[in-house]
């Protein structure tokens, strides 16, 4: 056998040996973790589930997102949680997973028809964008904040996010480029911030309402919204500066040939693109009306409670499949299925289920965390807010955010009722934001975290490095507004 043949054989074996090594390490984590001594209160089941979580994080990082997620079904089953069949049913009966499946397809006509390219082309060629590429980033951040403030979360996640991701490729950015990470992560941060602006609905209502109920102290919603608007404004203004400080390359969008990149001519839009955009616009307007006016208009209340956003996605999906232009439907389902992000779907499905199981009562992990954290926090004042923001941000990047949220709600309420100096409004805002704004470190941190990890522009390295920096940034962003507020009240 010649030297060249030996070298070729070694090169062909190397990837397989590397695969075997990584699989061995992943399984060693999964099965070895349950052999470790359990902390006080954590059950053997909890240790087994924690081992699966850590093993999958390793697999998602060094192996493959798709088949590692599939393997997670089997690994979770052998912890004693339930059969593989039960796990698969729970994974795909989750409303978030169902909305992702339907949303990606329902909004697909905009991408397939080229209407999305036309919209982004108009944005990139606008006078505002031509003045500075920073303005394009600001527009993307504002779209996230304002869009979710008026209730467009699902469209932003499954319609606009993939459009932005596709646009970054057209601009010439390569996989793993830090500019891609910061733009996509910033957009998702904006969406999460927008979700938290209105304290009388959704997630912030749960936070403020629970603390108000436990402490019997009302939260001033007007002050809450004013502070949130200030935080959102600071985010939009400072985030592009952070990107430049981190060395993000804006030159590719600054020097972009719009016509060549998006394949459009000035002012041109065809009938297929028009119908795709009109159908999407009707969907968006209906969702906004449902979100803001459902308490005043009975028909909108019925849509909101009976049809829901998922039902509207189904109707939009049917529309783009049925309506034809030149004997072709607005959405070619066979073509759409080729580009469907199955890896992201399975990653989100298993990660959301695993994070719920991880912090369930049966594992004992939530109770252990609660007991562990109580002595850590100072008595009150702005030092307490700093500790609360830092600890909650870290925990949210590893644990289920709902579980972390309720642990912190109970801890804050308990401290207040025991006479500690706790500013409840500021604490409510810290919990509402730190459990949502930047939960990207692992795929199981949150749905946006899973979306980032599964995006074709990302590498595990850039997500981990970038998220660690954004965790610090998000804490500083909140505290620069909330600490002065606590000192003045």
C-alpha positions as CSV (number, residue, x, y, z in Angstrom):
1,X,0.0,0.0,0.0
2,X,1.5,3.4,-1.0
3,X,2.0,6.3,1.3
4,X,-0.8,8.2,-0.5
5,X,-3.2,5.3,0.0
6,X,-2.3,5.2,3.8
7,X,-2.9,8.9,4.1
8,X,-6.3,8.6,2.3
9,X,-7.3,5.8,4.6
10,X,-6.5,7.7,7.7
11,X,-8.4,10.8,6.4
12,X,-11.4,8.7,5.7
13,X,-11.4,7.1,9.1
14,X,-10.7,10.3,11.0
15,X,-14.3,11.7,10.8
16,X,-15.8,8.4,11.9
17,X,-13.3,8.2,14.8
18,X,-14.2,11.7,15.8
19,X,-17.9,10.9,15.6
20,X,-17.5,7.8,17.8
21,X,-15.5,9.8,20.3
22,X,-18.1,12.6,20.6
23,X,-21.0,10.1,20.9
24,X,-19.0,8.2,23.6
25,X,-18.6,11.5,25.6
26,X,-22.2,12.4,25.1
27,X,-23.4,9.1,26.4
28,X,-20.9,9.2,29.3
29,X,-22.4,12.5,30.4
30,X,-26.0,11.1,30.1
31,X,-25.4,7.9,32.0
32,X,-22.5,9.1,34.3
33,X,-24.4,12.1,35.7
34,X,-27.0,9.9,37.3
35,X,-24.2,8.1,39.3
36,X,-23.1,11.3,41.0
37,X,-24.3,12.2,44.5
38,X,-27.6,14.1,44.2
39,X,-27.9,17.5,45.9
40,X,-30.3,17.7,48.8
41,X,-33.9,17.4,47.5
42,X,-33.0,16.4,44.0
43,X,-34.4,13.0,43.1
44,X,-32.7,10.1,41.2
45,X,-35.1,10.9,38.3
46,X,-33.9,14.5,38.5
47,X,-30.3,13.5,38.2
48,X,-31.1,11.3,35.2
49,X,-33.0,14.1,33.4
50,X,-30.2,16.5,34.1
51,X,-27.8,14.1,32.6
52,X,-29.9,13.8,29.4
53,X,-30.0,17.6,29.2
54,X,-26.3,18.1,29.6
55,X,-25.6,15.2,27.2
56,X,-27.8,16.7,24.5
57,X,-26.2,20.1,24.9
58,X,-22.9,18.4,24.2
59,X,-24.4,16.6,21.2
60,X,-26.0,19.7,19.8
61,X,-22.7,21.5,20.1
62,X,-20.3,18.9,18.6
63,X,-22.4,16.5,16.7
64,X,-25.7,17.2,14.8
65,X,-28.8,19.1,15.8
66,X,-31.3,16.8,14.0
67,X,-30.3,13.3,15.0
68,X,-29.1,14.4,18.4
69,X,-32.7,15.7,19.0
70,X,-34.2,12.4,17.8
71,X,-31.8,10.5,20.1
72,X,-33.0,12.7,22.9
73,X,-36.5,11.0,22.7
74,X,-34.9,7.6,23.5
75,X,-32.6,9.0,26.2
76,X,-35.5,10.8,27.9
77,X,-37.7,7.6,27.7
78,X,-35.1,5.5,29.6
79,X,-35.0,7.9,32.5
80,X,-38.5,6.6,33.4
81,X,-40.4,9.6,32.2
82,X,-42.5,7.6,29.8
83,X,-42.5,5.7,26.6
84,X,-41.1,7.1,23.4
85,X,-44.6,7.3,22.0
86,X,-45.7,9.4,24.9
87,X,-42.7,11.7,24.5
88,X,-43.3,12.2,20.8
89,X,-47.0,13.0,21.4
90,X,-46.1,15.6,24.0
91,X,-43.4,17.1,21.8
92,X,-45.8,17.7,18.9
93,X,-48.9,18.6,20.9
94,X,-47.1,21.7,22.2
95,X,-48.8,24.8,20.9
96,X,-45.4,26.5,20.1
97,X,-44.3,23.5,18.0
98,X,-47.6,23.4,16.2
99,X,-47.4,27.1,15.4
100,X,-43.9,26.8,14.1
101,X,-45.0,23.9,11.8
102,X,-47.9,25.9,10.5
103,X,-46.3,29.3,10.5
104,X,-43.2,28.4,8.6
105,X,-45.4,26.9,5.8
106,X,-48.2,29.6,5.9
107,X,-45.6,32.4,5.6
108,X,-43.7,30.5,3.0
109,X,-45.5,32.0,0.1
110,X,-43.9,35.4,0.9
111,X,-40.5,33.8,0.6
112,X,-41.2,31.5,-2.3
113,X,-42.9,34.2,-4.5
114,X,-40.0,36.6,-4.0
115,X,-42.2,39.1,-2.1
116,X,-39.9,39.0,0.9
117,X,-36.9,39.8,-1.4
118,X,-38.9,42.7,-2.8
119,X,-39.7,44.1,0.7
120,X,-36.1,43.8,1.8
121,X,-34.9,45.3,-1.5
122,X,-37.1,48.3,-0.9
123,X,-35.7,48.6,2.6
124,X,-32.1,48.4,1.6
125,X,-32.6,50.9,-1.3
126,X,-34.4,53.4,0.8
127,X,-32.9,56.8,1.5
128,X,-32.7,56.1,5.2
129,X,-30.8,52.9,4.6
130,X,-28.5,54.5,2.1
131,X,-27.4,57.1,4.7
132,X,-25.9,54.4,7.0
133,X,-26.0,50.6,7.3
134,X,-26.7,51.1,11.0
135,X,-30.2,52.4,10.1
136,X,-31.0,48.9,8.6
137,X,-30.1,47.3,11.9
138,X,-32.1,49.8,13.8
139,X,-35.1,49.1,11.6
140,X,-34.8,45.4,12.3
141,X,-34.6,46.0,16.1
142,X,-37.6,48.3,16.0
143,X,-39.6,45.8,13.9
144,X,-39.1,43.3,16.7
145,X,-39.9,45.6,19.6
146,X,-43.0,47.3,18.0
147,X,-44.2,44.2,16.2
148,X,-44.5,42.2,19.4
149,X,-45.8,45.1,21.4
150,X,-48.9,45.0,19.2
151,X,-49.1,41.2,19.3
152,X,-47.3,39.9,16.2
153,X,-44.9,37.5,18.0
154,X,-45.6,34.4,15.9
155,X,-45.2,36.2,12.6
156,X,-42.0,37.7,13.8
157,X,-40.6,34.4,14.9
158,X,-41.7,32.3,11.9
159,X,-42.1,34.9,9.2
160,X,-39.6,37.7,9.6
161,X,-36.8,35.8,11.4
162,X,-36.3,33.4,8.4
163,X,-36.5,36.4,6.0
164,X,-33.8,38.2,7.9
165,X,-31.7,35.0,8.0
166,X,-32.1,34.6,4.2
167,X,-31.3,38.3,3.6
168,X,-28.0,38.0,5.5
169,X,-26.9,35.2,3.1
170,X,-27.8,37.4,0.1
171,X,-25.6,40.1,1.6
172,X,-22.6,37.8,1.4
173,X,-22.2,36.9,5.1
174,X,-20.9,33.4,5.8
175,X,-21.9,30.9,8.4
176,X,-20.5,31.8,11.8
177,X,-20.0,35.5,11.0
178,X,-20.6,37.5,14.2
179,X,-22.6,40.0,12.3
180,X,-25.2,37.3,11.6
181,X,-25.4,36.3,15.2
182,X,-25.8,39.9,16.5
183,X,-28.4,40.8,14.0
184,X,-30.6,37.7,14.5
185,X,-30.1,37.7,18.3
186,X,-30.8,41.4,18.5
187,X,-34.0,40.9,16.5
188,X,-35.1,38.2,18.9
189,X,-34.2,40.4,21.9
190,X,-36.3,43.1,20.4
191,X,-39.2,40.7,20.0
192,X,-38.9,39.6,23.7
193,X,-38.7,43.2,24.9
194,X,-41.8,44.0,22.9
195,X,-43.6,41.1,24.6
196,X,-42.9,42.7,27.9
197,X,-44.0,46.3,27.3
198,X,-47.7,45.9,28.2
199,X,-47.9,44.7,31.8
200,X,-51.6,43.9,31.6
201,X,-51.3,41.0,29.1
202,X,-49.2,37.8,28.8
203,X,-45.9,37.2,30.5
204,X,-45.5,40.6,32.3
205,X,-49.0,40.3,33.6
206,X,-48.1,36.9,35.1
207,X,-45.1,38.4,36.8
208,X,-46.6,41.6,38.0
209,X,-49.9,40.1,38.8
210,X,-48.4,37.2,40.8
211,X,-46.2,39.5,42.9
212,X,-49.1,41.9,43.5
213,X,-51.4,39.1,44.5
214,X,-48.9,37.5,46.9
215,X,-47.8,40.8,48.6
216,X,-51.2,42.6,48.4
217,X,-49.3,45.6,46.9
218,X,-50.6,46.9,43.5
219,X,-48.1,47.5,40.7
220,X,-48.3,50.9,39.0
221,X,-48.8,49.9,35.3
222,X,-48.2,53.4,34.0
223,X,-44.8,53.6,35.6
224,X,-44.0,50.1,34.5
225,X,-44.8,51.0,30.8
226,X,-42.8,54.3,31.0
227,X,-39.7,52.4,32.3
228,X,-40.1,49.7,29.7
229,X,-40.3,52.2,26.8
230,X,-37.1,53.8,28.1
231,X,-35.4,50.4,28.2
232,X,-36.6,49.6,24.7
233,X,-35.3,53.0,23.4
234,X,-31.9,52.4,25.0
235,X,-31.8,49.0,23.5
236,X,-32.4,50.2,19.9
237,X,-29.9,53.0,20.3
238,X,-27.1,51.2,22.0
239,X,-27.2,47.7,20.4
240,X,-25.8,48.9,17.0
241,X,-23.0,50.5,19.0
242,X,-22.3,47.3,20.8
243,X,-22.1,45.5,17.5
244,X,-19.5,47.9,16.3
245,X,-17.5,47.6,19.5
246,X,-17.5,43.8,19.0
247,X,-16.1,44.2,15.5
248,X,-19.1,43.4,13.4
249,X,-18.6,44.0,9.7
250,X,-21.2,46.4,8.4
251,X,-19.5,46.9,5.0
252,X,-21.3,44.1,3.2
253,X,-24.7,45.7,3.7
254,X,-23.2,49.2,3.1
255,X,-21.8,48.2,-0.3
256,X,-24.7,45.8,-1.3
257,X,-25.9,45.9,-4.9
258,X,-29.6,45.7,-4.1
259,X,-30.8,44.8,-7.6
260,X,-28.3,42.0,-8.0
261,X,-28.7,40.6,-4.4
262,X,-32.5,40.5,-4.5
263,X,-33.0,40.0,-8.2
264,X,-35.5,42.9,-8.5
265,X,-35.9,45.9,-10.6
266,X,-36.9,49.3,-9.3
267,X,-40.5,49.4,-8.3
268,X,-41.3,46.0,-9.9
269,X,-43.7,43.6,-8.2
270,X,-45.7,40.9,-9.9
271,X,-49.2,39.6,-9.2
272,X,-48.0,36.6,-7.2
273,X,-46.0,38.7,-4.9
274,X,-48.9,41.2,-4.5
275,X,-51.3,38.5,-3.5
276,X,-48.8,36.9,-1.1
277,X,-48.2,40.3,0.6
278,X,-51.9,41.2,0.7
279,X,-52.8,37.8,2.3
280,X,-50.0,38.3,4.9
281,X,-51.2,41.9,5.6
282,X,-54.8,40.7,6.2
283,X,-53.4,38.1,8.6
284,X,-51.2,40.7,10.4
285,X,-54.1,43.2,10.8
286,X,-56.4,40.5,12.1
287,X,-53.9,39.4,14.7
288,X,-53.3,43.0,15.8
289,X,-57.1,43.6,16.1
290,X,-57.5,40.4,18.1
291,X,-54.7,41.3,20.4
292,X,-55.8,44.9,21.1
293,X,-59.5,45.0,20.7
294,X,-60.8,41.5,21.7
295,X,-62.3,42.8,24.9
296,X,-64.4,45.4,23.0
297,X,-65.6,43.5,19.9
298,X,-67.4,40.2,20.4
299,X,-66.4,38.9,17.0
300,X,-62.7,39.5,17.7
301,X,-63.1,37.9,21.1
302,X,-64.5,34.8,19.4
303,X,-61.6,34.8,17.0
304,X,-59.1,35.2,19.9
305,X,-60.6,32.4,22.0
306,X,-62.0,29.9,19.5
307,X,-60.0,30.4,16.3
308,X,-56.8,31.7,17.8
309,X,-53.6,32.7,16.0
310,X,-53.0,29.0,15.1
311,X,-56.4,28.9,13.4
312,X,-55.6,32.0,11.4
313,X,-52.3,30.4,10.3
314,X,-54.3,27.4,9.0
315,X,-56.6,29.7,7.0
316,X,-53.6,31.6,5.6
317,X,-52.0,28.3,4.7
318,X,-55.2,27.1,2.9
319,X,-55.4,30.4,1.1
320,X,-51.9,30.3,-0.4
321,X,-52.4,26.6,-1.4
322,X,-55.8,27.2,-3.1
323,X,-55.4,30.6,-4.8
324,X,-53.5,30.3,-8.1
325,X,-51.7,32.7,-10.5
326,X,-51.0,31.4,-14.0
327,X,-52.3,28.0,-12.9
328,X,-49.8,27.7,-10.1
329,X,-50.7,28.1,-6.4
330,X,-49.2,30.9,-4.4
331,X,-47.3,28.2,-2.4
332,X,-45.9,25.1,-4.0
333,X,-46.1,22.8,-1.1
334,X,-43.6,20.3,-2.6
335,X,-41.1,23.0,-3.0
336,X,-41.7,24.4,0.4
337,X,-41.3,21.0,2.1
338,X,-37.8,20.7,0.6
339,X,-36.7,23.8,2.5
340,X,-38.6,23.0,5.7
341,X,-36.4,23.3,8.8
342,X,-36.9,19.9,10.2
343,X,-33.8,20.2,12.4
344,X,-35.1,23.4,14.0
345,X,-38.6,21.8,14.5
346,X,-37.2,18.7,16.3
347,X,-34.8,20.8,18.3
348,X,-37.5,23.1,19.6
349,X,-39.8,20.2,20.3
350,X,-37.4,18.1,22.4
351,X,-35.8,21.2,24.0
352,X,-39.1,22.7,25.2
353,X,-40.2,19.3,26.6
354,X,-36.9,18.6,28.3
355,X,-36.8,22.0,29.9
356,X,-40.3,21.5,31.3
357,X,-39.4,18.0,32.6
358,X,-36.1,19.3,34.1
359,X,-37.9,21.7,36.4
360,X,-41.0,19.7,37.2
361,X,-41.9,18.8,40.8
362,X,-40.8,15.2,40.3
363,X,-37.1,16.1,39.7
364,X,-36.8,18.2,42.9
365,X,-34.5,20.6,41.0
366,X,-36.8,23.7,41.3
367,X,-37.2,23.2,45.1
368,X,-33.4,22.7,45.5
369,X,-32.7,25.9,43.5
370,X,-35.2,27.9,45.5
371,X,-33.6,26.7,48.8
372,X,-30.1,27.3,47.5
373,X,-30.9,30.9,46.3
374,X,-32.7,32.3,49.3
375,X,-29.5,32.8,51.4
376,X,-27.6,34.2,48.4
377,X,-29.6,37.4,48.0
378,X,-28.9,40.6,50.0
379,X,-31.6,42.2,52.2
380,X,-32.8,44.7,49.6
381,X,-32.1,48.0,47.7
382,X,-30.3,48.2,44.4
383,X,-27.8,45.5,45.4
384,X,-30.7,43.1,45.6
385,X,-31.8,44.1,42.0
386,X,-28.3,43.5,40.7
387,X,-28.1,40.1,42.3
388,X,-31.7,39.2,41.1
389,X,-30.9,40.3,37.5
390,X,-27.6,38.4,37.4
391,X,-28.8,35.1,39.0
392,X,-32.1,35.0,37.0
393,X,-30.3,35.7,33.7
394,X,-27.8,32.8,34.4
395,X,-30.5,30.4,35.5
396,X,-32.8,31.2,32.5
397,X,-30.1,30.2,30.1
398,X,-30.1,26.7,31.6
399,X,-33.5,26.0,33.0
400,X,-37.2,26.4,32.0
401,X,-37.9,30.1,32.1
402,X,-41.4,29.6,33.6
403,X,-40.0,27.6,36.5
404,X,-37.2,30.2,37.0
405,X,-39.8,33.0,36.8
406,X,-42.0,31.4,39.6
407,X,-39.0,30.6,41.8
408,X,-38.0,34.3,41.7
409,X,-41.6,35.5,42.1
410,X,-41.9,33.5,45.3
411,X,-38.5,34.5,46.5
412,X,-39.1,38.2,46.0
413,X,-42.6,38.1,47.6
414,X,-41.3,36.1,50.5
415,X,-38.5,38.6,51.2
416,X,-40.9,41.6,51.0
417,X,-43.4,40.0,53.4
418,X,-40.6,39.3,55.8
419,X,-39.7,43.0,56.0
420,X,-36.9,43.3,53.5
421,X,-36.5,46.5,51.5
422,X,-37.6,45.3,48.0
423,X,-38.9,47.6,45.3
424,X,-41.6,45.4,43.9
425,X,-42.1,47.2,40.6
426,X,-38.4,47.1,39.8
427,X,-38.2,43.5,40.9
428,X,-41.2,42.6,38.7
429,X,-39.6,44.2,35.7
430,X,-36.3,42.4,36.3
431,X,-37.9,39.0,36.6
432,X,-40.2,39.6,33.5
433,X,-37.2,40.7,31.4
434,X,-34.4,38.5,32.5
435,X,-36.5,35.4,32.1
436,X,-37.1,36.3,28.4
437,X,-34.8,38.9,26.9
438,X,-31.6,36.8,26.4
439,X,-32.2,33.1,26.9
440,X,-30.0,31.9,24.0
441,X,-27.1,30.0,25.6
442,X,-28.4,26.5,25.1
443,X,-31.1,25.2,22.8
444,X,-33.2,24.3,25.8
445,X,-33.0,27.9,27.2
446,X,-36.0,29.0,25.2
447,X,-37.7,28.8,21.8
448,X,-35.7,31.8,20.5
449,X,-32.6,30.1,21.8
450,X,-33.4,26.9,19.9
451,X,-34.1,29.0,16.7
452,X,-30.7,30.7,16.9
453,X,-28.8,27.4,17.4
454,X,-30.7,25.8,14.5
455,X,-30.3,28.7,12.1
456,X,-28.1,27.9,9.1
457,X,-26.0,31.1,9.6
458,X,-25.0,30.0,13.1
459,X,-22.2,27.9,14.6
460,X,-22.2,26.7,18.2
461,X,-19.1,28.7,19.0
462,X,-20.5,32.1,17.8
463,X,-23.8,31.5,19.7
464,X,-22.0,30.6,23.0
465,X,-19.5,33.5,22.8
466,X,-22.1,36.0,21.6
467,X,-24.7,35.0,24.2
468,X,-22.3,35.3,27.1
469,X,-21.7,38.9,26.0
470,X,-25.4,39.7,25.5
471,X,-26.2,38.3,29.0
472,X,-23.9,41.0,30.4
473,X,-25.3,43.6,28.1
474,X,-28.9,42.8,28.9
475,X,-28.3,43.0,32.7
476,X,-26.6,46.4,32.3
477,X,-29.4,47.6,30.0
478,X,-32.0,46.9,32.7
479,X,-30.1,48.1,35.7
480,X,-29.0,51.4,34.1
481,X,-32.7,52.4,34.2
482,X,-34.0,50.5,37.2
483,X,-31.3,51.4,39.7
484,X,-31.8,55.2,39.4
485,X,-35.6,54.5,39.7
486,X,-35.1,52.7,43.0
487,X,-32.9,55.4,44.3
488,X,-35.4,58.1,43.5
489,X,-38.4,56.3,45.0
